[in-house]
Amino acid sequence: MRIYLPGTLDDLTDDVRRTGRMTVPAGRAHAVTAPMRAGADPADRDALEQNEFDALLAAADDSLVRIGESPEVPWQRLVIVVDLAEDAVVPLPAGGAEGATDEEAEPESVVWIGQDIAQVDVVCVHVDEPSAAALIQDVLAGSDAAMEAIADADLLRYDGTELSEVPGRRNDE
């Protein structure tokens, strides 16, 4: 099962960049879940790609949350893509808490990884360009305009064999 892990550039340690392998931490992630596939024609490649893109964007949103919780990390969204066995992942109910507003509702892509899983190959990563740091700083300061702009910003894709080339910088550079 393809999993989209919200991360920060600090998750791409020297060892991960060198080996292309990582320990996937237990916790929240995103995937194309059964509710997302429901009603879609399994032969419709466009629908599958849209579901994958939606899961990727939800993980990118969660990456912003992680950056906000640890503002000392580089201010670039990061999504790490891995493949896990389906039994390692538990889908969570979509919608969130009863009575939640649309803004508070959880995306259908939310899954839970039950335990740390060692030595998993990184399929690829998606990361903001270093120039996005100023925009993310504005997002963290509560700017609605910056949030709209970052939602429209493209993420750069790096294959698991290209991790040493992922750009990043410290916030004080």
Rosetta blueprint (number, residue, H / E / L):
1 M L
2 R E
3 I E
4 Y E
5 L E
6 P E
7 G E
8 T L
9 L H
10 D H
11 D H
12 L L
13 T L
14 D H
15 D H
16 V H
17 R H
18 R H
19 T H
20 G L
21 R E
22 M E
23 T E
24 V E
25 P L
26 A L
27 G E
28 R E
29 A E
30 H E
31 A E
32 V L
33 T L
34 A H
35 P H
36 M H
37 R H
38 A L
39 G L
40 A L
41 D L
42 P L
43 A L
44 D L
45 R H
46 D H
47 A H
48 L H
49 E H
50 Q H
51 N H
52 E H
53 F H
54 D H
55 A H
56 L H
57 L H
58 A H
59 A H
60 A H
61 D H
62 D H
63 S H
64 L H
65 V H
66 R H
67 I H
68 G H
69 E H
70 S L
71 P L
72 E L
73 V L
74 P L
75 W L
76 Q L
77 R L
78 L E
79 V E
80 I E
81 V E
82 V E
83 D E
84 L L
85 A L
86 E H
87 D H
88 A H
89 V E
90 V E
91 P E
92 L L
93 P L
94 A L
95 G L
96 G L
97 A L
98 E L
99 G L
100 A L
101 T L
102 D L
103 E L
104 E L
105 A L
106 E L
107 P L
108 E L
109 S L
110 V E
111 V E
112 W E
113 I E
114 G L
115 Q L
116 D L
117 I E
118 A E
119 Q E
120 V E
121 D E
122 V E
123 V E
124 C E
125 V E
126 H E
127 V E
128 D L
129 E L
130 P H
131 S H
132 A H
133 A H
134 A H
135 L H
136 I H
137 Q H
138 D H
139 V H
140 L H
141 A L
142 G L
143 S L
144 D H
145 A H
146 A H
147 M H
148 E H
149 A H
150 I H
151 A H
152 D H
153 A L
154 D L
155 L L
156 L E
157 R E
158 Y E
159 D E
160 G H
161 T H
162 E H
163 L H
164 S H
165 E H
166 V L
167 P L
168 G L
169 R L
170 R L
171 N L
172 D L
173 E L
